[in-house]
Every structure is written in C-alpha cells, then in structure tokens.
Amino acid sequence: MSFEIIKSNYEKGLWTKQMVKLAVGRVITAGQYKEITGEDY
C-alpha cells in the first residue's frame, strides 16, 4: 500500500474518507490525508 494507491482508490470511489483516515500514521501522513481528501485530518 502506498500514498499513490490510496489516492487513486479514493478518487475512484473505492475508499471512503474514513478508510483514508485509518491509513494516517501507518502509511500516509496527516498532510497527505489533506492532499487526498481536501480536508484537514
């Protein structure tokens, strides 16, 4: 799993914001969460 895969899956509607949030601290940073979702973590 990587930032690029998570971002792609979110954009395709395969991942929800909650799923992306679960990846923060494990695979992505809070800044990357904002980059993917457009919302602050």
C-alpha positions, 0 to 999 in steps of 0.5 A: 500500500502506498500514498499513490494507491490510496489516492487513486482508490479514493478518487475512484470511489473505492475508499471512503474518507474514513478508510483514508483516515485509518491509513494516517500514521501507518502509511500516509501522513496527516498532510497527505490525508489533506492532499487526498481528501481536501480536508484537514485530518 
